[in-house]
Amino acid sequence: MLHLLDRQNTLTRNQWKIVATANLGDMLDFFDFFLIGYVLAFIIGSWHLTFGQSAVILLSSGLGAVPGAFFWGWMADRIGRRKVFIATALNVAVATGIMALTPDRGGWIFLSIFRFFVGFGNAGLIAVDIPLVQEFVPSHKRGWVSGLTTTLLPAGNLLGALAGAFLAPIIGWRGLFVVGLLPAALVLMIRFWVPESPRWLLRRGRFEEARRSLAWALQVDPKSIELPAEAPAEVAHAPWRELFRYPRSVAAACLTALSQTGGVGLLLWITTLFVLVLRITPAEASRLMIYVSLVGIAGRLFCSYLSDAIGRRASGTLIGFGGALTMALAGYFHDAYLGATSAFFLLIMIQRFFGDGSYAIIGPYLAEVWPAGLRTSGMGFSYGVGNLGKIIGPLGLALIVGSSDYISPKATLDAIFPALLFLAFWYAQAAAVFWLLGIETRGRSIEEIDGALAAGASARGRTA
């Protein structure tokens, strides 16, 4: 049955619907996720927040993302991709909406608790939607099509910037959280149109449902698709611990995923850093982020193409080192100007081209290096480990930029260079891992990768 996908030269309208649905869902959920960065710029002064309290608010989503990615990835292998796709959208939207009820007294604690649940659902959404898209497209298009799934993530940040710049002065920061509820209804309506993955259904022995799902995607009569004569060898759900039979996959996926440390650390603080470095208002900083987000979208489009054009390893290495270099230069030249234009702002935009672009390579890659029966479990595990970056990034930046006064640390311009060097390191190590440990997946079917991984695990077992 599945060989029909690899015979395709162009995608059908229904396959594009799946890609568009994943894109829209990611954009709206990441709008909810990044909204806190713009809210923080408005409340940090009036609430007299220390950098430590601000860091707790930001890193709490990272604390939630780790178990969220593990749990929802595991659930998607057990109960199916489609159900988890819907559940994670509700998870993020409801947790965001509740934050509109934040009390003024002790509000930073309330925000931190519900930011945990935002991160829990947000990481789970990524752990399921990329594998789902990949299981509906031909192998030779898997890199750029699943990379496109990540393209509108910066648009979620762009929506946050627009909301911070134009809506917040009218509806207030609490109103921004209410807006964060709205995507749930739209996303859920669209997601009801997306069928279950035919690959997951086949592994569960649900042949007729798999045929209908595949026929819908290919826009053909289900009767024209021949059913397999017998169930595949791996129908039963593989235990989660089986992931560790594939040590190279564990190392390559987890270490490249940790590049999130650099990206999330920068994006959650950049609005505040623009206020500090450029000496502008939060609203003006939010407007600058519109341009940064647009450059990030361009980077993702470019890298979606690049991963299939030159391969995952070469593109991951190139983009990772580019992201590291431009991050370091932004820190070094933070106080320089080219005429009337800030070098810091220009270098941050270039960095986001590389930094955002890297997600269009790494995100899909995290789902490609696992056996077929553990694809979302493996994606969830590695993405969950990578989400430690949502803790390491903001916390590390707060500690470096803040002074030695941990009760009420103050930001210093002199500390920005070492802080951005810290974030640059995570891009550089991801590039090195692609170069030295990466598994090339370009052009190989999910079943081919599954067979190669199984053969490797069996060989290690015989050697042991």
Secondary structure as UniProt FT lines:
FT   HELIX           3..6
FT   HELIX           13..43
FT   TURN            44..48
FT   HELIX           51..79
FT   HELIX           81..98
FT   HELIX           99..101
FT   TURN            105..106
FT   HELIX           107..134
FT   TURN            135..136
FT   HELIX           139..141
FT   HELIX           142..148
FT   TURN            149..152
FT   HELIX           153..162
FT   HELIX           163..167
FT   HELIX           168..179
FT   TURN            180..182
FT   HELIX           183..191
FT   TURN            192..193
FT   HELIX           198..203
FT   TURN            204..205
FT   HELIX           207..218
FT   HELIX           222..224
FT   HELIX           240..245
FT   HELIX           247..257
FT   TURN            258..259
FT   HELIX           260..278
FT   HELIX           282..309
FT   HELIX           312..332
FT   TURN            333..335
FT   STRAND          337..338
FT   TURN            339..340
FT   STRAND          341..342
FT   HELIX           343..368
FT   HELIX           372..374
FT   HELIX           375..386
FT   TURN            387..388
FT   HELIX           389..401
FT   HELIX           413..415
FT   HELIX           416..437
FT   TURN            442..443
FT   HELIX           446..463
//
